[in-house]
Amino acid sequence: MTARTMTLPTLLTLALAVGATACNGSKDSGDDTAAPGFGDGGDGGGGDGGGADQLESCEWDIGICYEFVNESDVAGWCADMQNEYGFDTTYSDGPCPSGDIGTCDNLSGGDFGSRTATAFYYSDWSNDPQDSCESAGGDYNG
């Protein structure tokens, strides 16, 4: 997948894609701003077989959790996103919780920087997870 230029922060678009309810209870305006760009995430590391993958996650209180494998400073990123967008976030040095209703793979660029993440949607996500993922340029698995 080729990276595209972003005009909106990646996470905000994911959180507000397809008319999701914003913090103040209003709906996204649905303006015609371009969807954020997502890169191919590089080669995924691969490594030399010298250890287990480091799995970390950042759960948001709006029904979404982002999971990272072998990425740098996920705890700091999670705190930064809470400060940036005002949603409560919880860092974990493990995977996202079970019980998701779908996932969105290959998220990178924008607020993710050089990191690559998978989003996990839960039942309290306010929109169709497939529409939200695909409108943000990700690969949906439901």
C-alpha positions as CSV (number, residue, x, y, z in Angstrom):
1,M,0.0,0.0,0.0
2,T,1.4,3.4,-0.9
3,A,1.3,6.2,1.8
4,R,-1.0,9.1,1.2
5,T,-0.7,12.6,2.4
6,M,-2.9,13.4,5.5
7,T,-5.0,16.4,6.2
8,L,-6.5,15.2,9.5
9,P,-4.9,13.4,12.4
10,T,-5.1,9.7,12.0
11,L,-6.7,8.9,15.3
12,L,-9.2,11.7,15.2
13,T,-10.4,10.5,11.8
14,L,-10.7,6.9,13.2
15,A,-12.6,8.2,16.2
16,L,-15.0,10.4,14.2
17,A,-15.2,8.4,10.9
18,V,-18.7,7.8,9.6
19,G,-20.3,10.3,11.8
20,A,-19.2,8.9,15.2
21,T,-20.4,10.9,18.2
22,A,-17.8,13.5,19.3
23,C,-17.0,14.3,22.9
24,N,-19.6,17.0,23.1
25,G,-22.3,14.7,21.8
26,S,-22.4,16.3,18.3
27,K,-22.0,14.4,15.1
28,D,-19.0,14.7,12.9
29,S,-19.8,17.3,10.2
30,G,-18.9,14.8,7.4
31,D,-16.8,17.5,5.7
32,D,-14.9,16.5,2.6
33,T,-11.4,16.4,4.3
34,A,-9.2,13.7,2.8
35,A,-8.9,10.5,4.8
36,P,-5.6,10.1,6.6
37,G,-2.7,8.3,4.9
38,F,-1.6,4.9,6.1
39,G,1.8,3.5,5.0
40,D,2.7,-0.1,4.5
41,G,4.2,-0.2,7.9
42,G,7.6,-1.3,6.6
43,D,8.8,-4.8,6.9
44,G,7.3,-5.4,10.3
45,G,10.8,-5.9,11.9
46,G,11.1,-9.7,11.4
47,G,14.2,-9.8,13.7
48,D,16.7,-12.5,14.1
49,G,14.5,-14.9,16.0
50,G,16.2,-13.8,19.2
51,G,13.2,-13.3,21.4
52,A,9.4,-13.0,21.7
53,D,7.5,-10.1,20.2
54,Q,6.7,-7.3,22.6
55,L,3.0,-6.7,22.5
56,E,1.6,-3.4,24.0
57,S,-1.8,-1.7,23.8
58,C,-3.6,1.6,24.4
59,E,-7.3,1.3,25.1
60,W,-9.6,4.3,24.7
61,D,-12.9,4.8,26.5
62,I,-14.8,5.2,23.2
63,G,-14.8,1.5,22.3
64,I,-11.5,1.1,20.5
65,C,-8.0,-0.2,21.5
66,Y,-4.8,0.1,19.5
67,E,-2.3,-2.8,19.7
68,F,1.4,-2.6,18.7
69,V,4.0,-5.2,18.2
70,N,7.7,-4.3,18.8
71,E,7.1,-0.6,18.7
72,S,8.8,2.2,20.7
73,D,7.4,4.2,23.6
74,V,3.8,3.0,23.3
75,A,3.1,4.1,26.9
76,G,4.2,7.7,26.1
77,W,2.2,7.6,22.9
78,C,-0.9,6.5,24.8
79,A,-0.5,9.3,27.3
80,D,0.1,11.9,24.5
81,M,-3.1,10.8,22.7
82,Q,-5.1,11.3,25.9
83,N,-3.7,14.7,26.3
84,E,-4.2,15.5,22.6
85,Y,-7.8,14.3,22.2
86,G,-9.3,14.3,25.7
87,F,-10.5,10.6,25.7
88,D,-9.5,8.5,28.6
89,T,-6.8,6.0,27.6
90,T,-5.2,3.1,29.4
91,Y,-1.8,1.7,28.5
92,S,-1.1,-2.0,28.9
93,D,2.1,-4.0,28.4
94,G,0.0,-6.7,26.9
95,P,-2.6,-7.2,24.2
96,C,-6.0,-5.4,23.8
97,P,-8.8,-7.0,25.8
98,S,-10.8,-9.9,24.3
99,G,-14.4,-9.4,23.1
100,D,-13.7,-7.2,20.1
101,I,-16.3,-7.2,17.3
102,G,-13.7,-6.5,14.5
103,T,-10.2,-5.3,13.8
104,C,-8.5,-2.8,11.5
105,D,-5.0,-3.7,10.4
106,N,-2.1,-1.8,8.9
107,L,-2.6,1.6,10.6
108,S,0.4,3.8,10.4
109,G,1.4,7.4,9.7
110,G,-0.2,10.5,11.2
111,D,-0.5,10.3,14.9
112,F,1.1,6.8,14.8
113,G,4.3,8.2,13.4
114,S,6.5,5.4,12.3
115,R,4.6,2.9,14.4
116,T,2.2,0.3,12.9
117,A,-1.0,-0.6,14.9
118,T,-4.1,-2.8,14.8
119,A,-7.3,-1.2,16.0
120,F,-9.8,-3.4,17.9
121,Y,-13.4,-2.3,17.9
122,Y,-15.8,-3.2,20.8
123,S,-19.6,-3.1,21.2
124,D,-19.5,0.4,22.6
125,W,-18.0,1.8,19.4
126,S,-20.7,4.0,18.1
127,N,-20.5,3.2,14.4
128,D,-20.1,0.3,12.0
129,P,-16.5,-0.8,12.5
130,Q,-16.0,-1.9,8.9
131,D,-17.1,1.5,7.6
132,S,-14.9,3.3,10.2
133,C,-11.9,1.2,9.3
134,E,-12.2,1.4,5.5
135,S,-13.0,5.1,5.5
136,A,-9.7,5.6,7.4
137,G,-7.8,3.5,4.9
138,G,-7.3,0.3,7.0
139,D,-7.9,-3.4,6.3
140,Y,-11.0,-4.6,8.1
141,N,-11.4,-8.1,9.6
142,G,-14.7,-8.9,11.2
